[in-house]
Amino acid sequence: MKRHLLPFLLASGITALSSHAMAASGYDLLVGTYTNASSEGIYRYHFDSATGQISAKPLQVTKTENPSWLTISKDQKHLFAVNENGPDSTHDKVGKVSSFKIDAKTHDLTPINQVETKGEDPTFSSLAKGEKHLFVANYSVHPDPNGSLSVFGVGADGTLSPLVQQESHDAASKVVAGRQDSDHVHSVVSSPDGRFVYVQDLGADKVFVYHYDAANKAKPLTAASPASVQLPPGSGPRHLLFSADGKHAYLTTEMSGQVFVFDVKAGNLVQKQAINLAAADADAAHKATAALHFSADGKYFYVTNRGQASEILLFSIDKASGELKEVQRRSVEGVEPREFTIDPSGKFVLIANQKSNQIVVVKRDPATGKLGDTVQKFDIDSPSDVKFLR
């Protein structure tokens, strides 16, 4: 009897150890998508940080319309997903944002609630410092209504309140017809100390600046002085990122294909460097700057250029000045690299190529920051955002 049980027990032990080893060598990956074709919502996969492989089958599929941008709370207990719906959406045409509980052990997502953003095509969200409010950027593809910023309260259990505050700037530059006929709020980002909130308006060629007061329940945001930062006409500010110490800020301008570096002084952004990602005389098809991220050690800066360029660029960061120096540019081996992320081990970069329907996994050297060989091309319809759970 014991002789028969021994192989079974050994096999069971090996299986358990293998499962444990798999979990220990990787992380859960959340993928936001556009659902106008075959995608169904938010996908959760296992990512093996030893091999750089995404699991063939999802661990969970959470059905929700156009969850194009994902925001995870600092304690990883809650997930917020914008539902980038608008008049051109296939199904739901009302802009919304959804809240989910993240199970601490399994990482399963459970819906909490969903609220309307009171704007069209919400494309970005971020949590205020202290996480008492969620900021949502309503891009609004069509000129009417204007793009806007929406503010929602966040409960301790992750529940989103109805709309608390909404701001629209009515400041379209109208430089590029069809792209800047109205405001197009593309992102909303807080300063590291949480005192200021910056709103990138592609349609206005401006970054709008607000003071943030979490205690003011009726109106947590008030205009700063100066109330905005002017960018070059027709540049189209998209995403903003701050250095960990808050001394420098980095901005992508989608339409001019540039990265701007700023010194941050008492909340004001003072420009010190402008970098063209494409040749200065390149046509608009080669200028479509998108995502930007730092390496975990703060030494390197990465940015994608979409359109016909379809590249990811690596820059080193001067520790004192914050200025950037180009180190490498590499094809993303796909079309429309809307977002990307560096895995927690620092050894891989995952690039979400929205229009070629793939996530491309590329090796990364943590010491030099340089990108190496492609290790996987993972098929998934219209990936728009990639975020890791730990």
C-alpha positions in Angstrom: 0.0 0.0 0.0 2.8 2.4 1.0 4.7 1.5 -2.2 1.7 2.5 -4.3 1.1 5.8 -2.4 4.7 6.9 -2.6 4.7 7.8 -6.4 1.4 9.6 -6.0 2.7 11.6 -3.1 5.9 12.4 -4.8 4.0 13.5 -8.0 1.7 15.6 -5.9 4.6 17.2 -4.2 6.4 18.0 -7.5 3.2 19.5 -8.9 2.8 21.7 -5.8 6.4 22.7 -5.9 6.2 23.5 -9.6 3.1 25.7 -9.1 4.8 27.5 -6.3 7.9 27.9 -8.3 5.9 29.3 -11.2 4.2 31.8 -8.9 7.5 32.8 -7.3 9.2 33.4 -10.7 6.5 35.7 -12.1 3.8 38.2 -11.7 0.2 38.8 -12.7 -0.2 41.1 -15.7 -3.3 43.2 -16.4 -4.1 44.2 -19.9 -6.6 46.9 -20.8 -8.1 46.8 -24.3 -10.5 48.4 -26.8 -13.6 46.2 -27.2 -14.9 47.4 -30.5 -13.8 44.1 -32.2 -13.1 40.7 -30.5 -11.7 41.9 -27.1 -13.9 41.6 -24.1 -12.4 43.9 -21.5 -9.6 43.5 -18.9 -7.4 40.4 -19.2 -5.2 39.0 -16.4 -2.2 36.7 -17.4 0.7 35.2 -15.6 4.1 36.6 -16.7 7.2 34.5 -16.2 10.0 36.9 -15.2 12.6 34.1 -15.8 11.7 33.5 -19.4 9.8 36.7 -20.4 6.7 34.7 -21.5 3.1 35.6 -21.1 0.9 32.6 -20.3 -1.1 31.3 -23.3 -4.4 31.5 -21.5 -5.7 34.3 -19.3 -6.2 33.7 -15.6 -9.3 35.9 -15.8 -11.3 37.9 -18.3 -13.3 40.8 -16.8 -15.9 42.0 -19.2 -16.3 45.7 -19.4 -16.4 48.2 -22.4 -13.2 49.8 -23.7 -11.1 49.7 -20.5 -8.3 51.5 -22.2 -6.4 52.8 -19.2 -5.9 51.1 -15.8 -5.0 52.7 -12.5 -4.0 50.6 -9.5 -4.2 51.8 -5.9 -0.9 52.0 -4.1 -1.9 49.1 -1.8 -3.0 47.1 -4.8 -6.4 46.5 -3.3 -8.4 48.4 -6.0 -8.3 48.9 -9.8 -9.9 51.8 -11.6 -10.5 51.5 -15.4 -11.7 54.2 -17.7 -14.4 53.0 -20.1 -13.4 55.0 -23.2 -16.8 55.2 -24.7 -18.2 57.9 -27.0 -20.4 58.4 -30.0 -18.1 56.3 -32.3 -18.1 53.3 -29.9 -19.6 50.1 -31.2 -21.7 49.4 -28.2 -21.9 51.6 -25.1 -21.6 55.2 -26.1 -21.5 56.8 -22.6 -18.1 57.6 -21.0 -17.7 55.9 -17.7 -15.1 54.8 -15.1 -15.3 51.5 -13.3 -13.9 50.3 -9.9 -12.9 46.8 -9.0 -11.7 45.0 -5.9 -8.4 43.0 -6.3 -8.3 39.9 -4.2 -5.1 39.9 -2.1 -4.3 36.2 -2.7 -5.7 35.4 -6.1 -5.7 38.8 -7.8 -9.2 38.1 -9.0 -11.1 41.2 -10.0 -14.6 41.8 -8.5 -16.7 44.8 -9.7 -17.4 47.5 -7.1 -19.3 50.2 -9.1 -19.3 52.2 -12.2 -20.1 55.9 -12.7 -20.5 58.2 -15.7 -17.7 60.6 -16.3 -20.0 63.3 -17.8 -17.7 63.5 -20.7 -16.9 61.6 -23.9 -14.0 59.2 -24.6 -12.4 59.2 -21.1 -8.8 58.2 -21.9 -6.8 58.4 -18.7 -7.2 58.4 -14.9 -4.9 58.9 -11.9 -5.3 58.9 -8.1 -4.6 62.0 -6.0 -1.9 61.7 -3.4 -3.7 60.1 -0.4 -6.1 58.5 -2.9 -9.2 60.3 -1.8 -10.0 61.4 -5.3 -9.7 59.9 -8.8 -9.0 62.3 -11.7 -10.3 61.4 -15.2 -9.4 62.9 -18.5 -12.3 63.1 -21.0 -10.6 63.4 -24.3 -13.8 63.9 -26.4 -13.0 63.1 -30.0 -15.7 65.3 -31.4 -15.7 69.1 -30.9 -19.0 69.1 -29.0 -18.8 68.6 -26.1 -15.4 70.0 -25.1 -12.8 67.7 -23.5 -12.9 68.0 -19.8 -11.4 66.9 -16.4 -13.7 65.0 -14.0 -13.1 64.5 -10.3 -14.6 61.7 -8.2 -14.4 60.8 -4.6 -12.9 57.4 -3.7 -14.2 55.5 -0.6 -12.0 53.4 1.6 -13.6 50.3 0.0 -12.8 51.6 -3.5 -16.3 52.9 -4.2 -16.4 55.8 -6.6 -18.7 58.7 -5.7 -20.8 60.6 -8.3 -19.1 63.5 -10.0 -17.6 66.0 -7.5 -16.1 68.6 -9.9 -15.7 69.1 -13.6 -13.4 71.5 -15.4 -13.4 72.5 -19.1 -10.9 75.1 -20.4 -12.6 76.3 -23.6 -9.1 77.2 -24.9 -8.7 75.3 -28.1 -5.7 76.6 -30.1 -7.3 75.7 -33.5 -3.9 75.4 -35.0 -4.4 72.0 -36.6 -7.8 71.7 -38.2 -9.7 68.6 -37.2 -7.3 67.9 -34.2 -7.5 71.1 -32.2 -11.0 72.5 -32.9 -11.8 72.0 -29.2 -10.2 71.0 -26.0 -8.9 67.4 -25.8 -7.8 66.6 -22.2 -5.4 63.7 -22.6 -4.1 63.1 -19.1 -4.2 64.3 -15.5 -1.1 63.9 -13.2 -0.3 65.0 -9.6 3.0 66.4 -8.5 4.9 63.9 -6.2 4.0 66.0 -3.1 0.3 66.0 -4.2 -0.1 69.8 -3.9 -0.5 70.4 -7.7 -2.4 68.7 -10.4 -1.4 69.0 -14.1 -3.9 68.6 -17.0 -2.5 68.0 -20.4 -4.8 69.5 -23.1 -3.9 68.4 -26.6 -6.4 70.7 -28.2 -5.2 73.8 -26.3 -1.4 73.3 -26.6 -1.3 73.9 -22.9 -0.8 72.2 -19.6 -3.3 73.5 -17.0 -2.2 73.7 -13.4 -4.4 73.4 -10.3 -3.9 73.5 -6.5 -5.3 70.3 -4.9 -7.0 70.4 -1.5 -8.3 67.0 -0.4 -10.3 68.6 2.5 -12.4 70.7 0.1 -15.1 68.2 -0.7 -17.1 70.5 -3.0 -14.1 71.8 -5.0 -10.8 70.0 -4.4 -9.2 71.7 -7.4 -8.6 75.5 -7.8 -6.6 77.2 -10.6 -3.0 77.9 -9.8 -1.1 81.0 -10.7 0.0 80.9 -13.4 -2.9 78.8 -14.5 -1.3 77.1 -17.5 2.0 76.4 -19.3 2.1 77.3 -23.0 3.5 74.8 -25.5 4.4 75.4 -29.1 1.5 75.9 -31.5 0.2 72.6 -32.9 2.3 70.4 -30.5 -0.5 68.6 -28.7 0.6 67.8 -25.1 -0.3 64.2 -24.2 1.4 62.6 -21.1 3.4 64.1 -18.2 5.8 62.3 -15.8 7.7 63.6 -12.7 11.1 62.5 -11.4 10.8 60.9 -8.0 12.2 63.9 -6.2 9.8 66.2 -8.0 12.5 68.5 -9.4 12.0 67.7 -13.0 9.0 66.9 -15.3 8.9 65.2 -18.7 6.1 65.8 -21.3 5.3 64.1 -24.5 3.7 66.2 -27.3 1.8 63.9 -29.6 1.5 66.0 -32.7 5.0 67.5 -32.8 6.7 64.2 -31.9 8.7 65.8 -29.0 9.7 65.3 -25.4 10.0 68.4 -23.2 12.0 68.5 -20.0 11.1 71.1 -17.3 12.5 72.2 -14.0 9.7 72.3 -11.4 9.8 75.5 -9.3 7.0 76.0 -6.7 4.6 74.2 -9.0 5.6 76.0 -12.2 7.1 74.2 -15.1 10.1 75.9 -16.5 11.3 74.5 -19.9 14.9 73.5 -20.2 15.1 71.0 -23.0 13.1 70.0 -26.1 13.9 66.8 -28.0 12.6 65.8 -31.5 12.0 62.1 -31.7 11.7 62.2 -35.5 13.7 64.4 -37.9 12.7 68.0 -37.7 11.5 68.0 -41.3 9.6 64.6 -40.9 5.9 64.6 -41.9 3.1 64.3 -39.5 2.8 60.5 -40.1 6.2 60.1 -38.3 5.3 62.2 -35.3 2.9 60.6 -32.8 4.6 60.5 -29.4 2.8 58.4 -26.9 3.9 56.6 -23.7 6.7 57.5 -21.4 8.2 55.7 -18.3 11.3 55.7 -16.1 13.3 52.7 -15.1 12.8 51.7 -11.5 16.3 53.1 -10.6 15.5 56.4 -12.2 18.5 56.3 -14.5 16.7 55.7 -17.8 13.8 57.2 -19.6 11.8 55.4 -22.3 9.3 56.8 -24.8 7.3 55.5 -27.8 6.7 57.2 -31.1 3.7 55.7 -33.0 2.6 56.3 -36.5 4.9 55.2 -39.3 7.9 55.5 -37.0 6.7 52.8 -34.5 9.8 53.0 -32.3 10.7 52.9 -28.7 13.6 55.2 -27.6 15.9 55.0 -24.6 17.5 58.0 -23.0 19.9 58.3 -20.1 19.0 60.9 -17.5 21.6 63.4 -16.1 21.2 63.1 -12.3 21.9 66.8 -11.6 20.1 68.6 -14.5 17.5 66.0 -15.4 18.3 66.4 -19.1 18.1 63.5 -21.5 20.6 62.0 -23.8 19.6 59.5 -26.5 21.1 56.0 -26.1 19.1 53.8 -28.3 16.1 53.6 -30.6 14.5 50.3 -31.6 11.5 49.1 -33.7 8.5 48.0 -31.7 8.0 45.3 -34.3 4.3 46.3 -34.6 1.9 49.2 -35.2 0.8 51.9 -32.7 2.8 51.3 -29.5 0.2 53.0 -27.3 1.6 51.9 -24.0 4.4 49.8 -22.5 5.8 48.7 -19.1 9.0 47.4 -17.6 8.5 44.1 -15.7 9.3 44.2 -11.9 12.5 42.2 -12.4 13.7 45.0 -14.8 14.7 42.4 -17.4 11.9 42.8 -19.9 9.8 45.5 -21.6 6.3 44.7 -22.7 5.0 46.9 -25.6 1.3 47.1 -26.3 1.0 47.5 -30.1 -2.6 48.5 -30.4 -3.2 48.3 -34.1 -1.2 45.2 -34.8 -3.0 43.4 -32.0 0.1 42.2 -30.1 2.1 42.6 -26.9 5.8 42.4 -27.9 8.1 41.3 -25.1 11.7 42.5 -25.4 14.8 41.7 -23.3 16.3 44.6 -21.3 19.7 45.0 -19.6 19.0 46.4 -16.1 22.6 47.8 -15.9 22.7 49.7 -19.2 18.9 50.1 -19.9 19.4 48.8 -23.4 16.8 46.8 -25.2 17.7 43.5 -26.8 16.1 40.6 -28.6 12.4 40.0 -28.8 11.4 36.9 -26.8 7.6 36.8 -27.5 4.9 38.3 -29.7 1.7 37.7 -27.9 -1.6 38.0 -29.8 -4.4 40.0 -28.2 -6.9 42.3 -29.8 -6.4 46.0 -29.4 -4.2 46.2 -26.3 -4.1 49.7 -24.9 -2.5 49.4 -21.4 -0.3 47.0 -19.5 0.2 47.0 -15.7 1.7 44.5 -13.3 0.4 43.3 -9.9 2.9 42.2 -7.3 
